[in-house]
Each structure stands twice: as C-alpha cells, then as structure tokens.
Amino acid sequence: MKRISLAIILTIAVLMGMVAYAYAQAGAAVVVSPASQSVEMGQPAQVAIHINNVIGLYGAEVHIRFDPTVLKVAAITPGTLMDPAHRSVISHHDNTVGTIDFAVTLLAPAPAVSGSGTLFTVRFDTLKDGVSAVDITNAILVSAEGAQIPATVSDGEVSVTLPPEIPEAGTLALLASGLAGLAVFARRKWGK
C-alpha cells in the first residue's frame, strides 16, 4: 500500500510540475517594437523583435512580412537575448516580395534562456509615403529538449510620411525682397 501511495504522489507531483511549466510558458510573447512608428520618407525606420517572458528558450524561428513598395530591408542584426558566443544564426530577407526569415539556436553546452530581450532588429530604408504592416506570420520557440514553447505574437506597422515642403529658391528671394521693401517703408514712415 505504501508503494502505491508513493507512486501516486510522485505521479501527481510530476503532473503538477508539467502543468506549472505549461502555465508559465503561456506568458511568452514575440513582439514587434515599437508597435507603431512614423518616419519621414528618406529616413530609416528600425524595429526590434522582442521575446518576452519566456522560460527555457533554446531556439527561435520568426517569419515576417512587410510592404516592399514602402520599406526595404537595409540590415538585420541579431540581438543579445541569446548568447552571441554560443549561438548559430540564419537570416534571409527578400525585398522583392517583402519577407524576412530569421532563425537562431544556442549551441551546447550553452544554458537555455529565460526572461525577456531582443531577438533581432531590422533597419528599413523608406521608399515612399504609405503604411506598411510588419506582420509576424509565424513564430516558433523551442526548448533544449525540442518541445515547442507556446507564445502569442504582436505585429507592428511603420507609417512613412512625406517631409514638409521647403519653399523654392524663387519664393524665398521674393519673400526676402518683400521684407526688405517693408523695412525701407517702415524706416521712411517712422524715421521722420
């Protein structure tokens, strides 16, 4: 009877541990940051892909879609969430169709990562005014054992605006001559 009771207690403890692990992982999220930004055409836009509240992360794969008529990938830089000295990174982007594929895994004997941090950043060149979604089309997080870690995703967007109009040189010259004429008129009127 003692053996059966001990086996039942151990089984319940293991199941409770698995439920607690799954519950803790439910808080993991893959997030585009900032969620929304506005930049002038010709200025770069930068977004970071963050992983928040993860436990036991050993590898990640993220796929993103953007509007290639508004944005163009200029650079992708791995973040510091996963130890740069003990990781392998594969990164690919296609500016014709507007996709980014990024994968990273730790290498043994590196320990798994828990917490929050930047997985990678993307610097975009802006091509024309408009709005481009930065959508996470797929995100896979895995533990050292190869088990998938559940995670929510939050997309972002970049609004590209036209810069303010600068008056043409002729307009500025006309304005300057008008101000000079006004100054002469004022001097004559109040100078007497």
Secondary structure, 3 states (H helix, E strand, C coil): CHHHHHHHHHHHHHHHHHHHHHHHHCCCEEEEECCEEEEECCCCEEEEEEEEEEEEECEEEEEEECCCCCEEEEEEEECCCCCHHHEEEEEEEECCCCEEEEEEEECCCCCCEEEEEEEEEEEEEECCCEEEEEEEEEEEEECCCCCEECCEEECEEEEEECCCCCCCHHHHHHHHHHHHHHHHHHHHHHHC
